[in-house]
Amino acid sequence: MVPDRVLVVCTGNVCRSPYIEFTLRQALGNGLRIASAGTDALAGQSIDPGTAELLAAEDIDPAGFVARQLTAEMVREAALILTATRAQRSQVVRTDMSGLRKTFALIDFSDIVARLDVGRLEPSFMDPPDLSDLALLVSGCARHLGSITPRAVSAADIVDPFGQSQRVHKQMKQTVDAALVPVIAALKHAHSGPELNLSR
C-alpha cells in the first residue's frame, strides 16, 4: 500500500512549500505524514524569515526546519505531491515518472477537490486493490483533472516571495490559504472517513 505521505514542492524549499507544509500539519494534526522539498533547494538552510513571520502569526513554530532537495525516492514514497507551480509539477514528474498521476499544482488540486464529492469516489480498473483512502482521493482527482476548466498560468501559480517584500509574502499567504480550504477538507475526509464533520 502507498504510504499516506503528502509532499509539498517549490523551488528553494524555504518559502512556499514550508508554509504549506506547516499550515497543513496544523490543520490535519498527526494523521498524515507531511513534508516538503525543493526542485532547486537551498539545502540545509532554515526557513525564510518572512515566511517564519507569517507562520508565527498563526502560532506555528517552524524551528528546526531545514530545506531539502527533491529526490526520486521522495516522489516514489509520496501518495500525493502538491507543487507551487505547474512548471514544478513537470519537474517532479521528470525526477521520477511515478509522480505522473499523483502530482498537482496546489491551485489545480484545490479546484478539482472543490468540485468532487470525495465521499462517493470509487476505484478505477487501473487502481490496485489495497488502495488507501488518500490514494483513492488522488486517483479520483487524476481522473477528474479534465473536468475542470484550467486557470491561466498567472492564476494557477503561487507567487515566489523569496527575497521580496513582506507584501509579497502576504500575497503568497492569501493565495495559499484560500487554496487550502477545500484541500484540507478533502484530506480530512480521506483520512478520517465520511463520518468526519467537515463543517468544523
C-alpha positions in Angstrom: 0.0 0.0 0.0 1.2 3.5 -0.8 2.1 5.3 2.5 -0.1 8.2 3.5 2.5 10.8 2.8 1.9 14.3 1.4 4.9 16.0 -0.2 4.9 19.8 -0.9 7.3 21.1 -3.5 8.5 24.6 -4.5 11.9 25.9 -5.8 14.1 26.6 -2.8 12.1 24.9 -0.1 12.4 27.9 2.2 9.2 29.9 1.5 6.1 28.5 -0.2 6.5 24.7 0.4 7.3 25.0 4.1 4.5 27.5 4.6 2.1 25.0 3.0 3.7 22.1 4.9 3.3 23.7 8.4 -0.2 25.0 7.6 -1.3 21.5 6.6 0.3 20.0 9.7 -1.5 22.4 11.9 -4.9 21.8 10.2 -4.6 18.0 9.9 -2.7 17.1 13.1 -0.6 13.9 13.1 -2.9 11.9 10.9 -0.8 12.3 7.7 2.9 12.5 7.2 3.6 15.8 5.6 7.0 17.0 4.3 8.4 19.4 1.7 11.3 19.7 -0.6 12.7 21.9 -3.4 13.4 21.4 -7.1 16.5 23.6 -6.7 16.6 23.6 -2.9 18.7 25.9 -0.7 19.6 22.6 1.0 20.5 22.9 4.7 19.1 26.4 5.1 16.4 27.3 7.6 13.0 28.7 6.7 12.9 32.2 5.1 12.4 34.9 7.8 9.4 36.4 6.1 7.7 33.0 5.9 8.6 32.3 9.5 6.9 35.6 10.5 3.7 34.6 8.7 3.7 31.2 10.5 4.4 32.8 13.9 1.4 35.0 13.4 -0.6 31.7 13.2 1.1 30.3 16.4 3.2 27.9 14.3 6.8 27.4 15.2 9.0 26.2 12.3 12.1 25.8 14.5 14.4 23.1 13.3 13.2 23.2 9.7 15.9 22.5 7.1 15.5 22.8 3.4 15.8 19.6 1.3 16.5 18.8 -2.3 13.8 16.8 -4.1 14.8 13.2 -4.9 13.3 10.4 -6.9 12.8 8.4 -3.7 10.7 11.2 -2.2 8.5 11.2 -5.3 8.1 7.4 -5.1 7.2 7.4 -1.4 4.6 10.1 -1.6 0.9 9.4 -2.0 0.2 13.0 -3.0 2.5 15.7 -4.2 1.5 19.4 -4.3 3.6 21.9 -6.1 3.6 25.7 -6.0 3.5 26.0 -9.8 2.6 23.9 -12.9 6.3 24.0 -14.1 7.3 22.4 -10.8 4.8 19.7 -11.3 6.6 18.9 -14.6 9.9 18.9 -12.7 8.6 16.4 -10.2 7.5 14.1 -12.9 10.8 14.4 -14.7 12.5 13.5 -11.4 10.5 10.2 -11.3 7.7 9.1 -13.6 5.8 7.6 -10.6 4.7 11.2 -9.9 2.7 11.5 -13.1 -0.8 10.7 -11.7 -0.2 11.9 -8.1 1.3 15.3 -8.6 -0.7 18.5 -8.9 -0.1 22.2 -8.7 -1.8 23.2 -5.4 -4.3 25.5 -7.0 -5.3 23.0 -9.7 -5.8 20.3 -6.9 -7.9 22.8 -4.9 -10.1 23.5 -7.9 -10.6 19.7 -8.5 -11.5 18.7 -4.9 -13.8 21.7 -4.6 -15.9 20.1 -7.3 -15.7 16.5 -6.3 -17.9 14.6 -3.9 -15.0 12.9 -2.2 -17.3 10.6 -0.2 -18.5 8.9 -3.4 -15.3 8.2 -5.1 -14.8 4.6 -6.4 -11.6 2.9 -7.5 -11.0 2.6 -11.2 -9.8 -0.5 -13.0 -6.3 0.9 -13.0 -6.2 1.1 -9.2 -4.6 -1.6 -7.0 -6.9 -3.5 -4.7 -5.2 -2.2 -1.5 -5.7 1.5 -2.2 -5.6 3.7 0.9 -8.3 6.4 1.3 -5.8 9.1 0.4 -4.6 7.2 -2.7 -8.2 6.8 -3.7 -8.7 10.6 -3.4 -5.6 11.2 -5.5 -6.7 8.7 -8.2 -10.1 10.3 -8.4 -8.6 13.7 -8.8 -6.3 12.5 -11.6 -9.3 11.1 -13.4 -11.3 14.3 -13.0 -8.5 16.6 -14.0 -10.0 17.1 -17.4 -13.4 18.0 -15.9 -12.3 21.5 -14.8 -11.5 24.4 -16.9 -7.9 25.2 -16.1 -6.9 28.6 -14.9 -4.5 30.8 -16.8 -0.9 30.1 -15.6 -0.8 33.6 -14.0 -3.7 32.5 -11.8 -2.6 28.9 -11.2 1.0 29.6 -9.9 1.7 30.8 -6.4 4.0 33.8 -6.3 7.5 33.2 -5.0 8.2 35.7 -2.2 11.9 34.8 -1.7 13.9 38.0 -1.5 10.7 40.0 -1.8 8.9 42.4 0.5 6.5 41.4 3.2 3.7 42.5 0.9 4.6 39.7 -1.5 4.9 37.2 1.4 1.3 38.2 2.4 0.2 37.8 -1.2 1.6 34.3 -1.1 -0.1 33.5 2.2 -3.5 34.8 1.0 -3.3 32.7 -2.2 -2.2 29.5 -0.3 -4.7 29.9 2.5 -7.6 30.2 0.0 -6.5 27.2 -2.0 -6.1 25.1 1.1 -9.7 25.4 2.3 -11.1 22.7 0.1 -7.8 20.7 0.2 -7.8 20.4 3.9 -11.5 19.4 3.9 -10.8 16.7 1.3 -7.7 15.4 3.2 -9.6 15.3 6.5 -12.3 13.3 4.8 -9.9 10.9 3.1 -8.0 10.2 6.3 -10.9 10.1 8.7 -13.8 8.8 6.6 -17.2 10.1 5.8 -18.3 10.4 9.5 -16.0 13.4 10.0 -17.8 16.7 10.5 -16.2 18.9 7.8 -18.0 22.0 9.0 -15.8 22.3 12.0 
